[in-house]
Amino acid sequence: MPKGFTEHEKELIGKRLIEQGYKLFSAYGLKKTNVEELAESAGISKGAFYLFYESKEALFMDVTEQAEQHFRQQVLAAVDLPGPSPRARFLAVLKVAFSLLKTIPLLKFITGSDYDILFRRVPPEKLQQHLVNDRKFFEELIARCWQAGIPVRVQIDDIVALLYAVVMAVLHEDVFGPDILNHALDLQLELIAAFCVGEVELEAQKPVLLIPQPQDGTKP
């Protein structure tokens, strides 16, 4: 760490970099935000910036992770919301999550061309850790749901696959228009909630029979 800064100064600068990084990245994205702007907004020189972060992409990942941590905490808290049925309660959790997504503008840039920059310039282990954190969140969400009486009966990979396309649409609302998107979103989340609690079965989810079954319907 920088020799010219006390531990207290390092802590304050680190917080300012996260705060100002969030504002700049949210407004302009990763590609259009430069190190000079980030350093100036945090009250340090460009040279000092590189003593805290090896690149603006590394700061972007920390900013994103902190924003997502706050998001995850709010979604987990929604598990305890009351409702008339498990499906209604899980639907409420999903609606809270997608409502919160719209309040994190920098996530929009992760799903666009800026992702290519991150993929090239951020160490693979840092990107992998972010994915690991996302998976841990879903594991905790499912566990919390079961504890709260919401039996989520599908695998994490299936939930992620279903939600991914919806996330892309929500983060790019301007392409579809809010009226069309909001109606479609309500329908999709209702179906996803019903599927997750076992009220809807998809053909693709039926287990493949590895042992040939008799054609007359009798058991082997």
C-alpha positions in Angstrom: 0.0 0.0 0.0 1.1 3.6 -0.4 3.8 4.6 2.0 2.6 8.2 2.2 -0.8 7.3 3.6 -1.7 6.4 7.2 -3.9 3.4 7.7 -6.8 5.7 8.4 -6.2 7.6 5.2 -6.0 4.3 3.2 -9.3 3.3 4.6 -10.9 6.6 3.8 -9.5 6.6 0.2 -10.6 3.0 -0.3 -14.2 4.0 0.6 -14.1 7.1 -1.6 -12.9 5.0 -4.5 -15.8 2.6 -4.1 -18.3 5.5 -3.7 -17.1 7.6 -6.5 -16.5 4.6 -8.7 -20.1 3.6 -8.2 -21.3 7.1 -9.3 -19.0 7.3 -12.4 -19.4 3.7 -13.6 -23.2 4.0 -13.1 -23.3 7.2 -15.2 -20.8 6.4 -18.0 -20.0 2.7 -17.8 -16.6 1.1 -17.6 -15.4 1.9 -21.1 -16.1 5.7 -20.9 -14.7 6.1 -17.3 -11.0 6.7 -17.0 -8.5 6.4 -14.2 -7.9 10.1 -14.1 -11.5 10.8 -13.3 -11.7 8.1 -10.7 -8.5 9.3 -9.0 -9.6 13.0 -9.1 -13.0 12.2 -7.7 -11.4 10.3 -4.8 -9.0 13.2 -4.1 -5.8 11.3 -5.1 -3.3 11.4 -8.0 -3.4 8.9 -10.9 -0.2 7.4 -9.6 -1.7 6.8 -6.1 -4.7 5.1 -7.7 -2.5 2.3 -9.0 -1.3 1.8 -5.5 -4.8 0.8 -4.5 -6.0 -0.9 -7.7 -4.0 -2.4 -10.6 -6.7 -1.2 -13.1 -10.1 0.5 -13.3 -11.5 -2.9 -14.1 -10.4 -4.2 -10.7 -12.2 -1.3 -9.0 -15.3 -1.9 -11.1 -15.4 -5.5 -9.9 -15.2 -4.4 -6.3 -17.8 -1.7 -6.8 -20.1 -4.3 -8.4 -19.6 -6.9 -5.7 -20.4 -4.4 -3.0 -23.6 -3.3 -4.8 -24.6 -6.9 -5.2 -24.0 -7.7 -1.6 -26.5 -5.0 -0.6 -28.9 -6.4 -3.2 -28.6 -9.9 -1.9 -29.3 -8.9 1.7 -32.5 -7.2 0.6 -33.6 -10.1 -1.4 -33.0 -12.6 1.4 -35.0 -10.4 3.8 -37.9 -10.6 1.4 -38.1 -14.4 2.0 -39.9 -13.6 5.3 -42.7 -11.6 3.7 -46.1 -13.1 4.3 -48.3 -14.5 1.6 -51.3 -16.9 1.0 -49.2 -19.7 -0.6 -45.6 -20.8 -1.2 -45.9 -19.8 -4.8 -47.2 -16.3 -3.9 -44.4 -15.8 -1.4 -41.7 -16.9 -3.8 -43.2 -14.7 -6.5 -43.0 -11.8 -4.0 -39.3 -12.5 -3.5 -38.7 -12.5 -7.3 -40.5 -9.2 -7.7 -38.5 -7.6 -5.0 -35.3 -8.8 -6.7 -36.3 -7.5 -10.1 -37.4 -4.2 -8.6 -34.1 -3.8 -6.9 -32.2 -4.6 -10.2 -33.5 -1.4 -11.7 -31.9 0.6 -8.8 -28.4 -0.7 -9.7 -27.6 1.1 -13.0 -24.0 -0.2 -13.3 -25.3 -3.8 -13.8 -26.5 -2.7 -17.2 -22.9 -2.2 -18.3 -21.9 -5.7 -17.2 -24.4 -7.2 -19.7 -23.2 -5.1 -22.6 -19.9 -4.6 -24.4 -18.2 -3.7 -21.1 -18.3 -7.4 -20.2 -15.8 -8.1 -22.9 -13.4 -5.6 -21.4 -13.8 -7.2 -18.0 -13.2 -10.7 -19.4 -9.9 -9.6 -21.0 -8.5 -7.4 -18.3 -9.6 -8.8 -15.0 -7.7 -11.9 -13.6 -9.7 -15.1 -14.2 -9.7 -15.9 -10.5 -11.4 -12.6 -9.7 -14.1 -13.2 -12.2 -14.5 -16.8 -11.0 -14.8 -15.6 -7.4 -17.7 -13.3 -8.4 -19.5 -16.3 -10.0 -18.8 -18.3 -6.8 -20.4 -15.5 -4.8 -23.4 -15.5 -7.0 -23.9 -19.3 -6.6 -23.5 -19.0 -2.8 -26.2 -16.4 -2.8 -28.6 -18.8 -4.6 -27.7 -21.6 -2.2 -28.5 -19.4 0.7 -31.7 -18.1 -0.9 -33.0 -21.7 -1.4 -32.0 -22.7 2.1 -33.7 -19.7 3.6 -36.8 -20.4 1.5 -37.1 -23.9 2.8 -36.6 -22.7 6.4 -39.4 -20.2 5.8 -41.8 -22.8 4.4 -41.2 -22.1 0.7 -40.2 -25.5 -0.8 -38.0 -24.6 -3.8 -37.8 -27.9 -5.6 -35.5 -27.1 -8.6 -31.7 -27.1 -9.0 -29.8 -23.8 -8.8 -28.6 -24.1 -12.5 -32.3 -24.3 -13.6 -33.2 -21.2 -11.6 -30.3 -19.3 -13.0 -31.0 -20.3 -16.5 -34.7 -19.2 -16.2 -33.8 -15.9 -14.6 -30.9 -15.0 -16.8 -33.0 -14.0 -19.9 -35.4 -12.1 -17.7 -32.5 -10.2 -16.1 -31.2 -9.2 -19.6 -34.6 -7.9 -20.6 -35.0 -5.9 -17.4 -31.6 -4.3 -17.6 -32.3 -3.2 -21.1 -35.9 -2.0 -20.6 -35.3 0.8 -23.1 -35.2 -1.7 -25.9 -38.6 -3.2 -25.2 -40.5 -0.3 -23.6 -41.8 -0.4 -20.0 -45.4 -1.2 -20.8 -44.7 -4.3 -22.8 -41.8 -5.4 -20.5 -43.7 -5.0 -17.2 -46.6 -7.1 -18.4 -44.3 -9.8 -19.8 -42.2 -9.7 -16.6 -45.2 -10.4 -14.4 -46.2 -13.4 -16.5 -42.7 -14.8 -16.6 -42.1 -14.4 -12.9 -45.4 -16.0 -12.1 -44.5 -19.0 -14.2 -41.0 -19.2 -12.7 -42.4 -19.1 -9.2 -44.9 -21.9 -10.0 -42.1 -24.0 -11.5 -39.7 -23.5 -8.6 -42.2 -24.6 -6.0 -43.2 -27.7 -8.0 -46.6 -26.6 -9.3 -45.5 -26.7 -12.9 -43.4 -29.5 -14.5 -41.4 -28.9 -17.6 -40.9 -31.8 -20.1 -37.1 -31.1 -20.1 -37.0 -31.6 -16.3 -38.3 -35.2 -16.4 -35.6 -37.7 -15.6 -34.3 -39.7 -18.5 -35.0 -43.4 -18.0 -31.7 -45.3 -18.4 -33.3 -48.7 -18.2 -35.7 -49.6 -21.1 -39.3 -50.0 -19.9 -41.6 -52.8 -21.1 -44.0 -51.7 -23.9 -47.0 -53.3 -22.2 -46.7 -51.0 -19.2 -45.8 -53.7 -16.7 -42.9 -53.2 -14.3 -39.6 -54.9 -15.2 
